[in-house]
Each structure stands twice: as C-alpha cells, then as structure tokens.
Amino acid sequence: MSAPNAPRPGLDWGGLMRAGIVGRGLKPAEFWDLTPAELALMLGIDTGAHAGGAMSRARLDALMARFPDA
C-alpha cells in the first residue's frame, strides 16, 4: 500500500488545465471538449503517437480487413 501523499501515475490534470486555460486562454468547456491527443498537439507535447510515420497503403488495407465496415 502506498503512502497517502505518494505521487500517482497518470496525467497531471492540474498542470494540463493551467497550460490550456491559463497558458492558451481556453475556456473550461473548450478544455474539456479536447481529447488528450488534441490537447497534447496544442501544447506541443510529443506523445510518440506519430512515431510510425505516415500510414502506408498496406497498413490501411490491413486495418480495413481487420475492421470492415458493416
């Protein structure tokens, strides 16, 4: 069991709110309407989500085969 004041893993919502609302001038509703990926992009945070580069046609075909439209 961890100590009550021990840091917990996850997002620093207080810091993200300060960066978005105070730093970028977002209204609270605008902040909460963003996805974490959109907020990271807006704040210039590299999440590594794009590390694979552009999607190739082969990768798109594989995804379409795996998740076909109904």
N, CA, C and O atoms as CSV, one atom per row, in Angstrom:
chain,resi,resn,atom,element,x,y,z
A,1,MET,N,N,0.851,-1.182,0.000
A,1,MET,CA,C,0.000,0.000,0.000
A,1,MET,C,C,0.895,1.243,0.000
A,1,MET,O,O,1.866,1.317,0.754
A,2,SER,N,N,0.565,2.202,-0.839
A,2,SER,CA,C,1.387,3.411,-0.946
A,2,SER,C,C,0.940,4.459,0.072
A,2,SER,O,O,-0.182,4.433,0.579
A,3,ALA,N,N,1.847,5.364,0.344
A,3,ALA,CA,C,1.548,6.462,1.274
A,3,ALA,C,C,0.466,7.352,0.690
A,3,ALA,O,O,0.379,7.485,-0.531
A,4,PRO,N,N,-0.371,7.973,1.537
A,4,PRO,CA,C,-1.478,8.793,1.031
A,4,PRO,C,C,-1.041,9.931,0.114
A,4,PRO,O,O,-1.777,10.296,-0.802
A,5,ASN,N,N,0.143,10.498,0.343
A,5,ASN,CA,C,0.597,11.628,-0.459
A,5,ASN,C,C,1.586,11.228,-1.548
A,5,ASN,O,O,2.201,12.093,-2.171
A,6,ALA,N,N,1.744,9.934,-1.784
A,6,ALA,CA,C,2.677,9.470,-2.812
A,6,ALA,C,C,2.151,9.851,-4.190
A,6,ALA,O,O,0.945,9.789,-4.429
A,7,PRO,N,N,3.049,10.248,-5.108
A,7,PRO,CA,C,2.597,10.588,-6.457
A,7,PRO,C,C,1.980,9.374,-7.135
A,7,PRO,O,O,2.454,8.248,-6.984
A,8,ARG,N,N,0.926,9.624,-7.878
A,8,ARG,CA,C,0.252,8.554,-8.610
A,8,ARG,C,C,0.528,8.718,-10.093
A,8,ARG,O,O,0.607,9.838,-10.597
A,9,PRO,N,N,0.675,7.589,-10.798
A,9,PRO,CA,C,0.900,7.700,-12.240
A,9,PRO,C,C,-0.362,8.212,-12.933
A,9,PRO,O,O,-1.471,8.075,-12.417
A,10,GLY,N,N,-0.175,8.786,-14.078
A,10,GLY,CA,C,-1.309,9.287,-14.841
A,10,GLY,C,C,-1.046,10.697,-15.328
A,10,GLY,O,O,0.085,11.182,-15.306
A,11,LEU,N,N,-2.093,11.333,-15.761
A,11,LEU,CA,C,-1.980,12.686,-16.289
A,11,LEU,C,C,-1.984,13.715,-15.164
A,11,LEU,O,O,-2.689,13.558,-14.168
A,12,ASP,N,N,-1.202,14.751,-15.331
A,12,ASP,CA,C,-1.163,15.870,-14.383
A,12,ASP,C,C,-2.258,16.850,-14.802
A,12,ASP,O,O,-1.999,17.835,-15.494
A,13,TRP,N,N,-3.496,16.558,-14.367
A,13,TRP,CA,C,-4.625,17.361,-14.820
A,13,TRP,C,C,-4.511,18.812,-14.386
A,13,TRP,O,O,-4.884,19.712,-15.139
A,14,GLY,N,N,-4.000,19.055,-13.185
A,14,GLY,CA,C,-3.828,20.436,-12.732
A,14,GLY,C,C,-2.879,21.197,-13.638
A,14,GLY,O,O,-3.158,22.331,-14.027
A,15,GLY,N,N,-1.760,20.577,-13.974
A,15,GLY,CA,C,-0.789,21.211,-14.868
A,15,GLY,C,C,-1.342,21.391,-16.273
A,15,GLY,O,O,-1.116,22.420,-16.910
A,16,LEU,N,N,-2.070,20.383,-16.753
A,16,LEU,CA,C,-2.659,20.488,-18.095
A,16,LEU,C,C,-3.727,21.580,-18.141
A,16,LEU,O,O,-3.828,22.314,-19.124
A,17,MET,N,N,-4.523,21.684,-17.075
A,17,MET,CA,C,-5.548,22.733,-17.026
A,17,MET,C,C,-4.897,24.114,-17.011
A,17,MET,O,O,-5.346,25.024,-17.709
A,18,ARG,N,N,-3.823,24.271,-16.204
A,18,ARG,CA,C,-3.115,25.565,-16.186
A,18,ARG,C,C,-2.556,25.885,-17.573
A,18,ARG,O,O,-2.667,27.017,-18.044
A,19,ALA,N,N,-1.960,24.893,-18.221
A,19,ALA,CA,C,-1.382,25.132,-19.538
A,19,ALA,C,C,-2.452,25.490,-20.564
A,19,ALA,O,O,-2.254,26.394,-21.376
A,20,GLY,N,N,-3.576,24.793,-20.534
A,20,GLY,CA,C,-4.631,25.033,-21.517
A,20,GLY,C,C,-5.463,26.269,-21.237
A,20,GLY,O,O,-5.718,27.076,-22.132
A,21,ILE,N,N,-5.890,26.413,-19.977
A,21,ILE,CA,C,-6.797,27.513,-19.637
A,21,ILE,C,C,-6.037,28.819,-19.428
A,21,ILE,O,O,-6.415,29.857,-19.971
A,22,VAL,N,N,-4.969,28.766,-18.641
A,22,VAL,CA,C,-4.202,29.983,-18.375
A,22,VAL,C,C,-3.234,30.262,-19.527
A,22,VAL,O,O,-3.183,31.374,-20.052
A,23,GLY,N,N,-2.475,29.247,-19.910
A,23,GLY,CA,C,-1.442,29.442,-20.927
A,23,GLY,C,C,-1.974,29.675,-22.331
A,23,GLY,O,O,-1.431,30.496,-23.071
A,24,ARG,N,N,-3.025,28.964,-22.707
A,24,ARG,CA,C,-3.581,29.079,-24.063
A,24,ARG,C,C,-4.884,29.851,-24.124
A,24,ARG,O,O,-5.407,30.090,-25.212
A,25,GLY,N,N,-5.415,30.244,-22.982
A,25,GLY,CA,C,-6.636,31.051,-22.965
A,25,GLY,C,C,-7.901,30.291,-23.304
A,25,GLY,O,O,-8.886,30.893,-23.732
A,26,LEU,N,N,-7.891,28.978,-23.122
A,26,LEU,CA,C,-9.095,28.191,-23.393
A,26,LEU,C,C,-10.122,28.426,-22.295
A,26,LEU,O,O,-9.761,28.629,-21.136
A,27,LYS,N,N,-11.380,28.399,-22.650
A,27,LYS,CA,C,-12.442,28.395,-21.663
A,27,LYS,C,C,-12.522,26.979,-21.102
A,27,LYS,O,O,-12.170,26.031,-21.804
A,28,PRO,N,N,-12.973,26.804,-19.856
A,28,PRO,CA,C,-13.042,25.455,-19.296
A,28,PRO,C,C,-13.778,24.454,-20.195
A,28,PRO,O,O,-13.319,23.324,-20.366
A,29,ALA,N,N,-14.896,24.856,-20.761
A,29,ALA,CA,C,-15.640,23.940,-21.637
A,29,ALA,C,C,-14.815,23.560,-22.866
A,29,ALA,O,O,-14.876,22.418,-23.320
A,30,GLU,N,N,-14.048,24.503,-23.405
A,30,GLU,CA,C,-13.190,24.208,-24.551
A,30,GLU,C,C,-12.096,23.219,-24.157
A,30,GLU,O,O,-11.771,22.305,-24.915
A,31,PHE,N,N,-11.527,23.412,-22.954
A,31,PHE,CA,C,-10.508,22.489,-22.464
A,31,PHE,C,C,-11.065,21.081,-22.377
A,31,PHE,O,O,-10.449,20.141,-22.880
A,32,TRP,N,N,-12.213,20.920,-21.752
A,32,TRP,CA,C,-12.774,19.589,-21.524
A,32,TRP,C,C,-13.326,18.970,-22.798
A,32,TRP,O,O,-13.530,17.757,-22.843
A,33,ASP,N,N,-13.575,19.760,-23.831
A,33,ASP,CA,C,-14.019,19.208,-25.114
A,33,ASP,C,C,-12.870,18.589,-25.910
A,33,ASP,O,O,-13.107,17.817,-26.840
A,34,LEU,N,N,-11.631,18.922,-25.552
A,34,LEU,CA,C,-10.473,18.375,-26.267
A,34,LEU,C,C,-10.194,16.943,-25.842
A,34,LEU,O,O,-10.412,16.577,-24.687
A,35,THR,N,N,-9.711,16.135,-26.780
A,35,THR,CA,C,-9.185,14.826,-26.408
A,35,THR,C,C,-7.777,15.036,-25.865
A,35,THR,O,O,-7.170,16.072,-26.138
A,36,PRO,N,N,-7.242,14.087,-25.106
A,36,PRO,CA,C,-5.854,14.233,-24.658
A,36,PRO,C,C,-4.871,14.412,-25.824
A,36,PRO,O,O,-3.895,15.151,-25.698
A,37,ALA,N,N,-5.122,13.745,-26.950
A,37,ALA,CA,C,-4.245,13.898,-28.112
A,37,ALA,C,C,-4.320,15.307,-28.687
A,37,ALA,O,O,-3.294,15.875,-29.062
A,38,GLU,N,N,-5.517,15.878,-28.761
A,38,GLU,CA,C,-5.669,17.250,-29.255
A,38,GLU,C,C,-4.987,18.247,-28.336
A,38,GLU,O,O,-4.336,19.186,-28.795
A,39,LEU,N,N,-5.142,18.037,-27.028
A,39,LEU,CA,C,-4.500,18.930,-26.070
A,39,LEU,C,C,-2.982,18.828,-26.177
A,39,LEU,O,O,-2.289,19.845,-26.149
A,40,ALA,N,N,-2.464,17.618,-26.299
A,40,ALA,CA,C,-1.014,17.435,-26.443
A,40,ALA,C,C,-0.503,18.136,-27.696
A,40,ALA,O,O,0.538,18.792,-27.662
A,41,LEU,N,N,-1.224,18.002,-28.785
A,41,LEU,CA,C,-0.836,18.668,-30.031
A,41,LEU,C,C,-0.836,20.183,-29.847
A,41,LEU,O,O,0.090,20.866,-30.286
A,42,MET,N,N,-1.875,20.708,-29.199
A,42,MET,CA,C,-1.997,22.149,-28.981
A,42,MET,C,C,-0.859,22.678,-28.098
A,42,MET,O,O,-0.373,23.792,-28.295
A,43,LEU,N,N,-0.444,21.857,-27.122
A,43,LEU,CA,C,0.596,22.273,-26.196
A,43,LEU,C,C,2.004,21.928,-26.672
A,43,LEU,O,O,2.987,22.262,-26.011
A,44,GLY,N,N,2.098,21.258,-27.822
A,44,GLY,CA,C,3.402,20.899,-28.362
A,44,GLY,C,C,4.071,19.751,-27.629
A,44,GLY,O,O,5.297,19.644,-27.615
A,45,ILE,N,N,3.260,18.889,-27.017
A,45,ILE,CA,C,3.787,17.738,-26.292
A,45,ILE,C,C,3.898,16.568,-27.265
A,45,ILE,O,O,2.921,16.199,-27.917
A,46,ASP,N,N,5.097,15.987,-27.359
A,46,ASP,CA,C,5.307,14.847,-28.252
A,46,ASP,C,C,4.914,13.576,-27.517
A,46,ASP,O,O,5.605,13.157,-26.588
A,47,THR,N,N,3.808,12.957,-27.926
A,47,THR,CA,C,3.336,11.740,-27.284
A,47,THR,C,C,3.896,10.490,-27.934
A,47,THR,O,O,3.694,9.386,-27.428
A,48,GLY,N,N,4.594,10.644,-29.044
A,48,GLY,CA,C,5.123,9.491,-29.743
A,48,GLY,C,C,4.078,8.762,-30.576
A,48,GLY,O,O,4.384,7.746,-31.201
A,49,ALA,N,N,2.847,9.270,-30.591
A,49,ALA,CA,C,1.767,8.604,-31.318
A,49,ALA,C,C,2.033,8.541,-32.816
A,49,ALA,O,O,1.534,7.647,-33.500
A,50,HIS,N,N,2.810,9.479,-33.325
A,50,HIS,CA,C,3.083,9.533,-34.757
A,50,HIS,C,C,4.427,8.903,-35.106
A,50,HIS,O,O,4.923,9.073,-36.220
A,51,ALA,N,N,5.014,8.180,-34.163
A,51,ALA,CA,C,6.369,7.655,-34.352
A,51,ALA,C,C,6.492,6.725,-35.559
A,51,ALA,O,O,7.581,6.577,-36.113
A,52,GLY,N,N,5.407,6.108,-35.965
A,52,GLY,CA,C,5.466,5.183,-37.085
A,52,GLY,C,C,5.465,5.868,-38.443
A,52,GLY,O,O,5.566,5.194,-39.467
A,53,GLY,N,N,5.354,7.170,-38.475
A,53,GLY,CA,C,5.316,7.892,-39.739
A,53,GLY,C,C,3.947,7.807,-40.383
A,53,GLY,O,O,2.966,7.421,-39.746
A,54,ALA,N,N,3.895,8.169,-41.638
A,54,ALA,CA,C,2.628,8.149,-42.369
A,54,ALA,C,C,2.141,6.715,-42.562
A,54,ALA,O,O,2.938,5.785,-42.677
A,55,MET,N,N,0.840,6.556,-42.595
A,55,MET,CA,C,0.275,5.227,-42.802
A,55,MET,C,C,0.446,4.816,-44.256
A,55,MET,O,O,0.152,5.581,-45.174
A,56,SER,N,N,0.923,3.607,-44.443
A,56,SER,CA,C,1.099,3.088,-45.805
A,56,SER,C,C,-0.219,2.501,-46.293
A,56,SER,O,O,-1.132,2.244,-45.509
A,57,ARG,N,N,-0.296,2.297,-47.592
A,57,ARG,CA,C,-1.498,1.676,-48.167
A,57,ARG,C,C,-1.671,0.256,-47.643
A,57,ARG,O,O,-2.794,-0.190,-47.406
A,58,ALA,N,N,-0.562,-0.451,-47.462
A,58,ALA,CA,C,-0.627,-1.824,-46.945
A,58,ALA,C,C,-1.196,-1.843,-45.531
A,58,ALA,O,O,-2.002,-2.711,-45.195
A,59,ARG,N,N,-0.777,-0.884,-44.698
A,59,ARG,CA,C,-1.291,-0.814,-43.332
A,59,ARG,C,C,-2.772,-0.467,-43.322
A,59,ARG,O,O,-3.539,-1.025,-42.536
A,60,LEU,N,N,-3.177,0.457,-44.196
A,60,LEU,CA,C,-4.590,0.797,-44.310
A,60,LEU,C,C,-5.401,-0.417,-44.746
A,60,LEU,O,O,-6.461,-0.687,-44.181
A,61,ASP,N,N,-4.920,-1.147,-45.739
A,61,ASP,CA,C,-5.616,-2.351,-46.201
A,61,ASP,C,C,-5.744,-3.376,-45.087
A,61,ASP,O,O,-6.785,-4.018,-44.945
A,62,ALA,N,N,-4.674,-3.533,-44.288
A,62,ALA,CA,C,-4.714,-4.487,-43.181
A,62,ALA,C,C,-5.758,-4.063,-42.143
A,62,ALA,O,O,-6.497,-4.905,-41.632
A,63,LEU,N,N,-5.824,-2.770,-41.829
A,63,LEU,CA,C,-6.823,-2.280,-40.883
A,63,LEU,C,C,-8.236,-2.442,-41.428
A,63,LEU,O,O,-9.153,-2.792,-40.685
A,64,MET,N,N,-8.415,-2.191,-42.717
A,64,MET,CA,C,-9.742,-2.348,-43.327
A,64,MET,C,C,-10.185,-3.813,-43.305
A,64,MET,O,O,-11.365,-4.101,-43.107
A,65,ALA,N,N,-9.248,-4.731,-43.507
A,65,ALA,CA,C,-9.575,-6.148,-43.451
A,65,ALA,C,C,-9.929,-6.578,-42.023
A,65,ALA,O,O,-10.822,-7.397,-41.808
A,66,ARG,N,N,-9.215,-6.012,-41.067
A,66,ARG,CA,C,-9.437,-6.368,-39.683
A,66,ARG,C,C,-10.724,-5.770,-39.118
A,66,ARG,O,O,-11.398,-6.388,-38.294
A,67,PHE,N,N,-11.056,-4.564,-39.569
A,67,PHE,CA,C,-12.241,-3.848,-39.069
A,67,PHE,C,C,-13.121,-3.414,-40.250
A,67,PHE,O,O,-13.203,-2.222,-40.547
A,68,PRO,N,N,-13.772,-4.353,-40.918
A,68,PRO,CA,C,-14.589,-3.993,-42.089
A,68,PRO,C,C,-15.827,-3.186,-41.703
A,68,PRO,O,O,-16.380,-3.352,-40.615
A,69,ASP,N,N,-16.243,-2.327,-42.599
A,69,ASP,CA,C,-17.484,-1.588,-42.399
A,69,ASP,C,C,-18.644,-2.560,-42.505
A,69,ASP,O,O,-18.626,-3.485,-43.318
A,70,ALA,N,N,-19.649,-2.340,-41.677
A,70,ALA,CA,C,-20.810,-3.239,-41.677
A,70,ALA,C,C,-21.708,-2.964,-42.845
A,70,ALA,O,O,-22.734,-3.626,-43.005
